[in-house]
Amino acid sequence: MSEIQHLETFKATAEGKGWPTTVQITGTEWTVKVDEPVEDGGSNSGPNPMQYFAASLASCQNEQAQVVAEELSLDISKIEITLEIDLNLDGFMGVTDHSKDCFKRASLSAIVHGELTSEQVSQLGEKVDNRCPILSLLRSSGCVIISSWTKA
C-alpha cells in the first residue's frame, strides 16, 4: 500500500434560501452563485451545478495540459477545449431513488496550437486524460469517455 504524498483538501460552504444558492469557497475570496434556469424554477442568476462541473472539467484539462506541456518541453501557444457531458437526471428528478450511474458520456475535444507534432499532441492528450482528477472521477463512475486531441 502506498503512502499518500500530495494530499490537498478543498472546502466550500453553501447557503440556500430558495434560488440562488450562494457558495463560499473556503479560505479564498471567491463567492459564486449557483442557480437554475427560470424554466427549472430558478432565477437564472448563475450557472447550475452541472455547468460548474463541466467548466471544472474543461479547466482541469487545460491546467493539466499546461503542466504536462512544461514537463515535456512542448511549445504550446493555445489549447481550445470543448466538451459535452450526458447526464441521466432520473435520480435528481425523483424518477428513481438514486443518481447511481447518472453520468453516461463525456466527449472532449482539444485542439492544440503551437510548434509541436501530431505525435507530441497525442502524447500530451494521453497524459492529460490519465492525470486529470475530474476526468478520473467520471471514468470511475462508469461514464464513457471519448477524448480527441488534435494539432491545429
N, C-alpha and C positions, 0 to 999 in steps of 0.2 A: 504494500500500500504506500503510495507516495504522499509526501507532506505537501500541503498547500503552500506555495511560495509567494503568490501575489494575490492576497485577498483584499478587496475593497468593498465596503458596504455603502450602498446608495439608499438614501432615505427621502421620504416625502410625506407630507400630511395633506389631507383633503377635508374640505368643509362644504357640505351641500345643503342648501335650504331651497330645494327646487332647482331651477336652472338659472344660471350656470353653476357648475361646481368650481370652486377656487382651490388650486393645488399649489402648495408652497414646497419648493424643492429645498429640503432641509440643509442648512449650512451654506446656502448661497443667497444671492439677492433676487433670484428668479421666482416669480409667481406666474402661473399660467392659468388660463381659463379653459375649462372643458365643458362643452355644451353639445347639444344635438340640433339638427336642423328643425325648423319650425314644423315641418310635416311629421316629425317624430316626437313632437311635444316640447322641444327646446325653444330657445330664442335665437339660435344661430350666432351667438356672440363669440364662438371659438370652435376649434376643431373638436371632433368627438374622440373618444379614447382610441378607436381603431385607426383614425387618421394620424394621431400621435404615434401609434405603433408603427405604421407604415413609414412615417417620417423618421422614426428611430432606426428602422432597418436601413433605409436609404443612407442616412448619415453615418451609421455604424460601418456600412460597407465602404463609404468614402473615406472615413477616418482610417479604417484598417488598410485600405489601398495605399494611403499616404505612408503609413508605417512600413508596409511591405515594399513599396517602391523605393523607399530610402534604404532598406536592408539590401535590396537587390541592385542598388545604384542605377535605378531607371530614371530617365528624364521625362517626366510626365508634366504636360502643361495644363491639362484639364481632363476631368472624367465626368461624363454625363451618365447618370444612373436613373433609370425608370423602373418602376415595379408595380405589380398588382398582386394583391393577396385576396384569395377567395375564402370567405368565412361563412360557415353554416350558422345562422342565427337562431336555430330552433331552441337551443337551451336558453339563450338570452331572452327570447320572447316567451318562454314558458311552454312551448310546444312539447319539449322534452324536459326532464328534470335535471339535466346536466349539459355542460358545454364540452364534454369529452370529445376529442377528435373533431373539433369545430373548424380547425384550420385545414383547408382542403388542398390549396395550390398556391404557391408563391412563384411568380415569374419575374425574374430580374434580368435587366439588360444594361450592360455597361459599355459605353463607347469611350475608348481611351485615346487621348490626343497626346502627341509628343514624339520624341526621337527614340522609337523602340520598334522591335519587330513583332510580327504576329505571334511568334513563339513566346516572346517575352510577355506579351499581353495574356496569353493563355496561362503561363506560369503564374503571373500576378493574380489572375482571376481564381485559379485553383487554390492558391494560398489564402487569398482573402475569404473565399467561400468556406474554407476549412477553419479559419480562425475567428470569424465574426460571431460573437456570442449571441447576438439576436437571431441570426440565421440558424445557429445551432439549436436555439430554443424551438424554432419552427420545425427543424428537421427532427428533433427528438419527439415532437408531438405527433409525428406520422405524416406531416404535411409533405406533399410532393413539391420538390424544389426544381425549378427549371431556371438555369442560370446561363447567361450568354455574355462573354467578354470578347469584344472585337476592337481592332485597331481602326481608328478614324481614317 
